[in-house]
Amino acid sequence: MVHIPIVSRLSLSDYSSIVFTFVILGLEAFFRIGTYLVPGIIIDASRSLVEKIFPWVVTKHMSARAPPLESAANVQEMLRFWNYPVQEHLVRTQDNYLLGVHRITHGRERVSAKGLEPDPPKDIVKLLRENGVPLAADTKRSYHERRRNGGLDNAGASANSSNLTTHEEEFEADLSRKPPTKHAKDDEYIKPVVLLYHGFMMCSEVWLCNLDEERNLAFVLAEAGYDVWLGNTRGNKYSLKHMFLKPHEKKFWEFSMDELALFDLPDTVDYILNRTGAPSLVYIGFSQGTAQAFASLSINPDLNDKISLFIALAPATTPPGLENGLVNSVVKAAPNVIYLLLGRKTPLTAALFWQNLLHPTTYATLIDYAVKFLFGWNSRSMSVVQKAVSYQHLYSFTSVRILVHWFQIIRTQVFQMYDDVQPRVPYLSSTKSHCPHPFPTTQISTPIAIFYGGNDTLVDIQGLISDLPGVAGVWEVPNYEHLDFLWAEGLDVHVYPHILQLLESYSFNGHVSTEASKKKRLARSGSTGAGTLLNETRALVNELEGFDNEDIQYYHHHHLSSSSVSLSSGASVGTPNTSPMAERRSFMAIKSQQSSTRLGVRRVNSGQDQQRQEE
């Protein structure tokens, strides 16, 4: 074959992939524009006709719960249907995005003659009792009984239980954050906190879609006494807000997984801990929700102290690629090719268009064909009606740059930060001239538990484990695929019992807030995030402006001397806390002691002078 410069750098199959992709996107755009021109009354009549001719596709004949969940527009409507409480909170990130976070404060309740009483679903009660997990009301009641009987000290730890003592020690170690904004009473019980995070192009609704209560992890945790929070990444339907940018602006969408790791997750965790007063939380992520946690924990050391356990469902860090070779060639193309195909804002808006247009059962069938074509999944662990409901809440907005970021990871097979240096020629790597930063996942100290499916083509379990310092446990569900960890039959049998056991072992099991603990939170306040280091440095500079060089030199001499003494005495040595805020607190404490000493000397000298004058 004749070698043609530049052109011959791409194979014939590569050119075919590019042309095929453009043709598919062009045809879809053509049909979408044509659909826009059809009057709405004709579309509604067509849907009604299909339901009459094929009544078995109507989900209300399969489950009475399906229609209201299909048509629910948001989390509030979904939880109202399930009769669970919901709060919506706004988290402002350090780069000024506003993230919507949902909170389920307690389990289901009903009104009775005595007022509000717990009304947990029977199947969830059965699940919890089979696994030896008490209900929320029982946990709180027994806690206060132990306190009244003297079984709990002022710090909230059990005098006779080494397990609770260990949790209290963890509580003391995890207080490197700001004090809670709530004013807790001395005998207030603080629930253990769990944060659930969705996957790629999803939102918090995916945790509430199952037709059976016991298969909705959020409800199981709420009935077990956990304070459940549902996170949302920037750009999706609950986080489509910025303080200064608008979604129609290109700059709004200039974020990759780097920003999710640097800002979204740490800022959300800080907000939740500050709001609840809990010392730490358990993080449960699905798919990309695991990737952003791996990334964030690896580059934010303080975050490891705030997350007591990380449970990874269908973890995705270095996916091997797609099953279809034609599409896989496009995935491995240079980012400029992807930007040319999808633009610079949000990808796959067509999926949302057809989701709103087609009948849920028809749309679910198309999604099944799509995931079979792209990933080789058969989707047999989910019922037809479950897919019809779940797929109505499957897609939400994200940025094209995040998609490009994933394609870069697939191409290099390295879990790395976004590569801003783009190759000049498609399908050629640009890493020969520079080295993108890999996420240092071996530095994660938070305990990690992994659940993956035996038929999940997006999980490289051996590669993932080799990139981690160690794991608390690994569980394989042989017949599960990627999405099955959200909506498959048998979640309450194969997955949730292990999660409940892990939470009993690693989560913070309640705390009674006292004045002493508040003072400790104030004394050990800190934060996480890229912008915090700069803010703390500025605060340190402002504090030091009032002191002379002699004072600062005295501090450094005292600080180094005390460090050498602690090392020589055989004390345990950990990672030194060298944050500016810690330095400031240490310096101010020493300075305060020094000032008190000088004041005492002045008083002594003043008294001696006065005595001389009297004589």
FIZA-102084 format. One line per 5 residues: number of its first residue (from 0); their letters; for each residue x, y, z of C-alpha. Coordinates in steps of 0.25 Angstrom, whole numbers, padded with zeros to 4 digits. Layout:
BEGIN
NUM> a> X,Y,Z ~ ... .
***
This chain:
BEGIN
0> mvhip> 0000,0000,0000 ~ 0005,0014,-0004 ~ 0009,0022,0008 ~ 0003,0036,0008 ~ 0008,0046,0018 .
5> ivsrl> -0001,0050,0030 ~ -0013,0042,0023 ~ -0006,0028,0025 ~ -0005,0031,0040 ~ -0020,0026,0041 .
10> slsdy> -0024,0012,0037 ~ -0036,0010,0028 ~ -0044,0005,0040 ~ -0041,0018,0047 ~ -0046,0026,0035 .
15> ssivf> -0059,0017,0034 ~ -0062,0019,0049 ~ -0061,0034,0048 ~ -0070,0034,0035 ~ -0080,0024,0042 .
20> tfvil> -0081,0033,0054 ~ -0084,0045,0046 ~ -0095,0038,0038 ~ -0102,0033,0051 ~ -0101,0046,0057 .
25> gleaf> -0107,0053,0044 ~ -0118,0043,0043 ~ -0122,0045,0058 ~ -0122,0060,0056 ~ -0131,0059,0043 .
30> frigt> -0141,0050,0050 ~ -0141,0059,0063 ~ -0143,0072,0054 ~ -0155,0064,0047 ~ -0161,0061,0060 .
35> ylvpg> -0161,0075,0065 ~ -0169,0079,0053 ~ -0180,0068,0056 ~ -0192,0075,0064 ~ -0192,0070,0079 .
40> iiida> -0207,0065,0077 ~ -0202,0055,0067 ~ -0191,0050,0076 ~ -0200,0048,0087 ~ -0210,0041,0079 .
45> srslv> -0199,0031,0074 ~ -0195,0028,0088 ~ -0210,0025,0092 ~ -0211,0016,0079 ~ -0199,0008,0082 .
50> ekifp> -0204,0006,0097 ~ -0217,0001,0091 ~ -0211,-0009,0081 ~ -0200,-0014,0090 ~ -0206,-0013,0104 .
55> wvvtk> -0195,-0022,0110 ~ -0185,-0010,0108 ~ -0193,-0002,0118 ~ -0186,-0002,0131 ~ -0198,0000,0140 .
60> hmsar> -0203,-0014,0136 ~ -0189,-0019,0142 ~ -0188,-0011,0154 ~ -0197,0000,0160 ~ -0185,0007,0165 .
65> apple> -0179,0009,0152 ~ -0187,0020,0146 ~ -0185,0030,0157 ~ -0170,0027,0158 ~ -0169,0028,0142 .
70> saanv> -0175,0042,0142 ~ -0169,0048,0155 ~ -0161,0060,0151 ~ -0152,0061,0162 ~ -0147,0055,0175 .
75> qemlr> -0157,0062,0183 ~ -0169,0056,0175 ~ -0162,0042,0176 ~ -0160,0043,0191 ~ -0174,0048,0193 .
80> fwnyp> -0179,0036,0186 ~ -0171,0027,0195 ~ -0175,0036,0207 ~ -0161,0039,0212 ~ -0156,0052,0217 .
85> vqehl> -0147,0060,0208 ~ -0139,0073,0209 ~ -0132,0080,0198 ~ -0119,0087,0201 ~ -0110,0096,0193 .
90> vrtqd> -0094,0094,0193 ~ -0086,0105,0188 ~ -0073,0100,0183 ~ -0060,0108,0184 ~ -0061,0111,0169 .
95> nyllg> -0075,0116,0171 ~ -0084,0105,0165 ~ -0097,0102,0173 ~ -0099,0087,0175 ~ -0113,0082,0179 .
100> vhrit> -0112,0071,0190 ~ -0124,0064,0196 ~ -0125,0058,0210 ~ -0134,0047,0216 ~ -0134,0051,0230 .
105> hgrer> -0142,0039,0236 ~ -0150,0027,0232 ~ -0164,0026,0228 ~ -0175,0031,0238 ~ -0190,0031,0240 .
110> vsakg> -0200,0039,0248 ~ -0206,0032,0259 ~ -0214,0036,0272 ~ -0200,0037,0279 ~ -0195,0046,0268 .
115> lepdp> -0184,0042,0258 ~ -0180,0028,0259 ~ -0169,0020,0251 ~ -0176,0013,0239 ~ -0164,0005,0232 .
120> pkdiv> -0168,-0004,0221 ~ -0169,-0018,0225 ~ -0159,-0024,0215 ~ -0149,-0014,0220 ~ -0152,-0018,0234 .
125> kllre> -0150,-0033,0230 ~ -0137,-0030,0223 ~ -0131,-0022,0235 ~ -0135,-0033,0245 ~ -0130,-0044,0237 .
130> ngvpl> -0116,-0037,0237 ~ -0117,-0033,0252 ~ -0118,-0018,0249 ~ -0127,-0011,0258 ~ -0137,-0001,0253 .
135> aadtk> -0135,0014,0255 ~ -0145,0016,0266 ~ -0139,0004,0274 ~ -0125,0010,0272 ~ -0128,0023,0277 .
140> rsyhe> -0136,0018,0289 ~ -0126,0008,0294 ~ -0115,0019,0293 ~ -0123,0029,0302 ~ -0126,0017,0311 .
145> rrrng> -0111,0014,0313 ~ -0108,0028,0315 ~ -0119,0029,0326 ~ -0114,0016,0332 ~ -0099,0022,0333 .
150> gldna> -0094,0013,0321 ~ -0090,0025,0313 ~ -0080,0036,0318 ~ -0081,0050,0314 ~ -0073,0048,0301 .
155> gasan> -0084,0038,0297 ~ -0075,0026,0298 ~ -0079,0013,0305 ~ -0071,0010,0317 ~ -0073,-0005,0315 .
160> ssnlt> -0071,-0006,0300 ~ -0058,-0005,0293 ~ -0065,-0004,0280 ~ -0072,0009,0284 ~ -0059,0014,0290 .
165> theee> -0052,0012,0277 ~ -0062,0020,0270 ~ -0061,0031,0280 ~ -0046,0031,0277 ~ -0049,0032,0263 .
170> feadl> -0058,0043,0266 ~ -0047,0051,0272 ~ -0037,0048,0261 ~ -0047,0052,0250 ~ -0050,0066,0255 .
175> srkpp> -0041,0073,0245 ~ -0052,0082,0240 ~ -0061,0094,0243 ~ -0071,0093,0255 ~ -0085,0090,0252 .
180> tkhak> -0094,0101,0249 ~ -0106,0095,0257 ~ -0106,0097,0272 ~ -0107,0083,0277 ~ -0113,0080,0291 .
185> ddeyi> -0104,0073,0301 ~ -0112,0060,0300 ~ -0115,0061,0285 ~ -0113,0048,0277 ~ -0105,0051,0264 .
190> kpvvl> -0108,0040,0254 ~ -0097,0033,0246 ~ -0097,0039,0232 ~ -0096,0033,0218 ~ -0094,0040,0205 .
195> lyhgf> -0099,0033,0192 ~ -0093,0038,0179 ~ -0098,0035,0165 ~ -0091,0031,0152 ~ -0088,0037,0139 .
200> mmcse> -0099,0046,0133 ~ -0108,0042,0145 ~ -0114,0050,0157 ~ -0119,0046,0171 ~ -0132,0040,0165 .
205> vwlcn> -0125,0027,0161 ~ -0125,0023,0176 ~ -0140,0024,0177 ~ -0145,0017,0165 ~ -0147,0002,0170 .
210> ldeer> -0161,-0003,0170 ~ -0159,-0010,0183 ~ -0155,-0002,0196 ~ -0145,-0012,0200 ~ -0137,-0011,0187 .
215> nlafv> -0135,0005,0189 ~ -0122,0006,0197 ~ -0126,0020,0202 ~ -0139,0015,0209 ~ -0132,0003,0215 .
220> laeag> -0121,0012,0221 ~ -0131,0022,0226 ~ -0139,0011,0233 ~ -0127,0006,0239 ~ -0124,0019,0246 .
225> ydvwl> -0115,0026,0236 ~ -0115,0041,0232 ~ -0116,0039,0217 ~ -0111,0049,0207 ~ -0111,0048,0192 .
230> gntrg> -0101,0056,0184 ~ -0101,0063,0170 ~ -0089,0066,0162 ~ -0088,0080,0155 ~ -0096,0081,0142 .
235> nkysl> -0107,0071,0144 ~ -0122,0075,0146 ~ -0120,0079,0161 ~ -0107,0086,0159 ~ -0109,0094,0147 .
240> khmfl> -0105,0107,0154 ~ -0093,0116,0155 ~ -0091,0129,0163 ~ -0086,0136,0150 ~ -0087,0127,0138 .
245> kphek> -0100,0123,0131 ~ -0102,0109,0125 ~ -0103,0114,0111 ~ -0088,0119,0112 ~ -0077,0110,0108 .
250> kfwef> -0069,0114,0120 ~ -0079,0108,0129 ~ -0076,0094,0123 ~ -0061,0095,0124 ~ -0060,0084,0135 .
255> smdel> -0055,0070,0136 ~ -0054,0060,0147 ~ -0042,0068,0152 ~ -0052,0078,0157 ~ -0061,0068,0163 .
260> alfdl> -0050,0063,0171 ~ -0044,0076,0175 ~ -0057,0083,0178 ~ -0070,0076,0177 ~ -0067,0064,0186 .
265> pdtvd> -0059,0071,0197 ~ -0068,0083,0198 ~ -0081,0074,0199 ~ -0074,0066,0210 ~ -0070,0078,0218 .
270> yilnr> -0084,0084,0216 ~ -0091,0071,0221 ~ -0082,0069,0233 ~ -0083,0084,0237 ~ -0098,0083,0236 .
275> tgaps> -0100,0070,0243 ~ -0089,0071,0254 ~ -0084,0057,0251 ~ -0069,0055,0251 ~ -0069,0046,0238 .
280> lvyig> -0078,0040,0228 ~ -0078,0027,0220 ~ -0078,0029,0204 ~ -0085,0020,0195 ~ -0082,0023,0180 .
285> fsqgt> -0087,0016,0167 ~ -0078,0016,0154 ~ -0073,0030,0152 ~ -0077,0033,0167 ~ -0066,0023,0170 .
290> aqafa> -0056,0029,0161 ~ -0058,0043,0166 ~ -0056,0038,0181 ~ -0043,0030,0177 ~ -0038,0043,0170 .
295> slsin> -0042,0052,0182 ~ -0037,0043,0193 ~ -0024,0042,0186 ~ -0021,0057,0184 ~ -0028,0062,0197 .
300> pdlnd> -0021,0056,0209 ~ -0031,0062,0219 ~ -0043,0056,0212 ~ -0038,0042,0217 ~ -0041,0046,0231 .
305> kislf> -0055,0051,0228 ~ -0059,0038,0221 ~ -0059,0026,0230 ~ -0062,0016,0219 ~ -0063,0017,0204 .
310> ialap> -0072,0006,0197 ~ -0070,0005,0182 ~ -0081,-0001,0174 ~ -0077,-0004,0160 ~ -0064,0003,0161 .
315> attpp> -0059,0010,0149 ~ -0045,0015,0148 ~ -0038,0009,0136 ~ -0049,0003,0127 ~ -0043,-0006,0117 .
320> gleng> -0052,0000,0105 ~ -0065,-0003,0098 ~ -0069,-0016,0092 ~ -0072,-0011,0079 ~ -0059,-0009,0071 .
325> lvnsv> -0064,0002,0062 ~ -0069,0011,0073 ~ -0056,0007,0081 ~ -0048,0014,0070 ~ -0055,0027,0072 .
330> vkaap> -0053,0026,0087 ~ -0038,0025,0085 ~ -0038,0037,0076 ~ -0032,0051,0079 ~ -0041,0060,0088 .
335> nviyl> -0042,0070,0076 ~ -0050,0059,0068 ~ -0059,0057,0080 ~ -0061,0072,0081 ~ -0064,0073,0066 .
340> llgrk> -0075,0062,0068 ~ -0081,0066,0081 ~ -0078,0081,0082 ~ -0072,0087,0095 ~ -0084,0088,0104 .
345> tplta> -0092,0075,0108 ~ -0093,0062,0101 ~ -0104,0053,0096 ~ -0115,0063,0098 ~ -0123,0054,0088 .
350> alfwq> -0124,0043,0099 ~ -0132,0053,0107 ~ -0141,0057,0095 ~ -0145,0043,0092 ~ -0147,0040,0106 .
355> nllhp> -0158,0050,0107 ~ -0164,0046,0094 ~ -0164,0031,0093 ~ -0173,0022,0102 ~ -0165,0017,0114 .
360> ttyat> -0165,0003,0109 ~ -0161,0006,0095 ~ -0150,0015,0101 ~ -0145,0004,0110 ~ -0144,-0005,0098 .
365> lidya> -0135,0005,0090 ~ -0126,0006,0102 ~ -0125,-0009,0104 ~ -0120,-0009,0089 ~ -0111,0002,0091 .
370> vkflf> -0104,-0004,0103 ~ -0103,-0017,0096 ~ -0097,-0011,0084 ~ -0087,-0002,0092 ~ -0084,-0011,0105 .
375> gwnsr> -0089,-0025,0102 ~ -0099,-0025,0113 ~ -0111,-0033,0113 ~ -0119,-0026,0124 ~ -0126,-0039,0128 .
380> smsvv> -0125,-0036,0143 ~ -0135,-0025,0142 ~ -0150,-0027,0139 ~ -0156,-0020,0128 ~ -0165,-0011,0136 .
385> qkavs> -0153,-0008,0145 ~ -0145,-0003,0133 ~ -0157,0005,0128 ~ -0157,0012,0141 ~ -0142,0014,0143 .
390> yqhly> -0138,0018,0129 ~ -0147,0030,0131 ~ -0138,0035,0141 ~ -0125,0030,0135 ~ -0119,0042,0127 .
395> sftsv> -0116,0056,0132 ~ -0106,0067,0127 ~ -0091,0067,0128 ~ -0080,0073,0121 ~ -0073,0068,0108 .
400> rilvh> -0060,0070,0115 ~ -0063,0059,0125 ~ -0066,0049,0114 ~ -0053,0053,0107 ~ -0046,0051,0120 .
405> wfqii> -0052,0037,0121 ~ -0047,0034,0106 ~ -0033,0039,0110 ~ -0033,0029,0122 ~ -0038,0018,0113 .
410> rtqvf> -0028,0021,0102 ~ -0016,0022,0112 ~ -0021,0011,0122 ~ -0016,0021,0133 ~ -0026,0027,0143 .
415> qmydd> -0020,0041,0141 ~ -0024,0055,0142 ~ -0030,0062,0129 ~ -0019,0064,0119 ~ -0020,0079,0114 .
420> vqprv> -0009,0076,0103 ~ -0016,0072,0091 ~ -0009,0064,0080 ~ -0008,0071,0067 ~ -0012,0058,0059 .
425> pylss> -0024,0049,0062 ~ -0021,0035,0069 ~ -0007,0039,0072 ~ -0003,0040,0087 ~ 0002,0053,0092 .
430> tkshc> 0008,0047,0105 ~ 0022,0046,0098 ~ 0025,0061,0100 ~ 0019,0062,0114 ~ 0013,0053,0125 .
435> phpfp> -0001,0055,0130 ~ -0002,0054,0145 ~ -0008,0040,0150 ~ -0017,0041,0162 ~ -0008,0035,0173 .
440> ttqis> -0018,0025,0178 ~ -0008,0017,0186 ~ -0008,0028,0196 ~ -0022,0026,0200 ~ -0024,0023,0215 .
445> tpiai> -0039,0022,0215 ~ -0044,0007,0216 ~ -0050,0003,0203 ~ -0060,-0008,0200 ~ -0062,-0012,0186 .
450> fyggn> -0075,-0019,0179 ~ -0074,-0022,0164 ~ -0081,-0031,0155 ~ -0076,-0043,0148 ~ -0081,-0039,0134 .
455> dtlvd> -0078,-0024,0136 ~ -0069,-0020,0124 ~ -0065,-0007,0130 ~ -0058,-0012,0142 ~ -0044,-0016,0142 .
460> iqgli> -0044,-0022,0156 ~ -0029,-0027,0156 ~ -0024,-0013,0151 ~ -0032,-0006,0161 ~ -0027,-0014,0173 .
465> sdlpg> -0013,-0013,0169 ~ -0014,0002,0169 ~ -0020,0002,0183 ~ -0012,0001,0196 ~ -0022,-0009,0201 .
470> vagvw> -0036,-0012,0202 ~ -0046,-0015,0214 ~ -0053,-0026,0205 ~ -0056,-0029,0190 ~ -0070,-0036,0186 .
475> evpny> -0073,-0041,0173 ~ -0087,-0043,0168 ~ -0085,-0053,0157 ~ -0097,-0050,0148 ~ -0098,-0035,0150 .
480> ehldf> -0094,-0025,0140 ~ -0092,-0010,0142 ~ -0106,-0004,0144 ~ -0110,-0016,0152 ~ -0104,-0010,0165 .
485> lwaeg> -0115,0000,0164 ~ -0127,-0007,0159 ~ -0125,-0022,0158 ~ -0134,-0033,0165 ~ -0127,-0038,0177 .
490> ldvhv> -0120,-0026,0182 ~ -0126,-0028,0196 ~ -0120,-0042,0196 ~ -0106,-0041,0189 ~ -0101,-0027,0192 .
495> yphil> -0109,-0020,0203 ~ -0106,-0030,0215 ~ -0091,-0028,0213 ~ -0093,-0012,0212 ~ -0100,-0013,0225 .
500> qlles> -0089,-0021,0232 ~ -0079,-0011,0227 ~ -0086,0001,0232 ~ -0088,-0006,0246 ~ -0072,-0008,0246 .
505> ysfng> -0068,0005,0240 ~ -0078,0016,0242 ~ -0079,0026,0253 ~ -0090,0020,0263 ~ -0096,0032,0268 .
510> hvste> -0090,0044,0277 ~ -0096,0052,0288 ~ -0091,0066,0286 ~ -0085,0073,0299 ~ -0079,0086,0301 .
515> askkk> -0065,0079,0302 ~ -0067,0073,0289 ~ -0071,0087,0283 ~ -0058,0093,0288 ~ -0050,0082,0282 .
520> rlars> -0056,0084,0269 ~ -0053,0099,0270 ~ -0039,0096,0274 ~ -0037,0086,0263 ~ -0045,0093,0252 .
525> gstga> -0040,0091,0238 ~ -0045,0089,0223 ~ -0042,0082,0210 ~ -0041,0087,0196 ~ -0031,0095,0187 .
530> gtlln> -0036,0109,0191 ~ -0035,0106,0206 ~ -0020,0106,0206 ~ -0019,0119,0200 ~ -0029,0125,0210 .
535> etral> -0022,0119,0221 ~ -0008,0124,0216 ~ -0014,0138,0215 ~ -0020,0137,0229 ~ -0006,0133,0234 .
540> vnele> 0000,0145,0228 ~ -0010,0154,0234 ~ -0008,0148,0248 ~ 0008,0149,0247 ~ 0008,0164,0242 .
545> gfdne> 0006,0168,0257 ~ 0019,0160,0261 ~ 0033,0163,0260 ~ 0044,0153,0254 ~ 0049,0150,0268 .
550> diqyy> 0035,0144,0272 ~ 0034,0136,0259 ~ 0048,0131,0261 ~ 0045,0127,0276 ~ 0033,0119,0270 .
555> hhhhl> 0041,0111,0260 ~ 0052,0108,0271 ~ 0041,0103,0280 ~ 0033,0096,0270 ~ 0046,0088,0265 .
560> ssssv> 0050,0085,0279 ~ 0037,0079,0283 ~ 0037,0071,0270 ~ 0050,0065,0273 ~ 0046,0062,0287 .
565> slssg> 0034,0055,0283 ~ 0042,0046,0273 ~ 0053,0043,0283 ~ 0043,0039,0293 ~ 0038,0027,0284 .
570> asvgt> 0024,0033,0281 ~ 0016,0028,0269 ~ 0020,0037,0257 ~ 0009,0040,0246 ~ 0008,0050,0235 .
575> pntsp> 0012,0064,0241 ~ 0000,0074,0241 ~ 0007,0086,0233 ~ -0005,0093,0229 ~ -0005,0108,0230 .
580> maerr> -0016,0108,0240 ~ -0010,0098,0249 ~ 0003,0106,0249 ~ -0005,0118,0252 ~ -0012,0111,0264 .
585> sfmai> 0002,0106,0269 ~ 0009,0119,0268 ~ -0003,0127,0274 ~ -0003,0117,0286 ~ 0012,0118,0288 .
590> ksqqs> 0011,0133,0286 ~ 0000,0134,0297 ~ 0008,0126,0307 ~ 0020,0135,0304 ~ 0011,0148,0306 .
595> strlg> 0006,0142,0319 ~ 0020,0140,0324 ~ 0024,0154,0320 ~ 0012,0160,0326 ~ 0015,0152,0339 .
600> vrrvn> 0029,0158,0339 ~ 0024,0172,0337 ~ 0015,0170,0349 ~ 0026,0165,0357 ~ 0035,0177,0353 .
605> sgqdq> 0024,0187,0355 ~ 0022,0181,0369 ~ 0036,0183,0372 ~ 0037,0197,0367 ~ 0025,0201,0375 .
610> qrqee> 0031,0195,0387 ~ 0044,0202,0385 ~ 0036,0215,0384 ~ 0029,0213,0397 ~ 0042,0210,0404 .
***
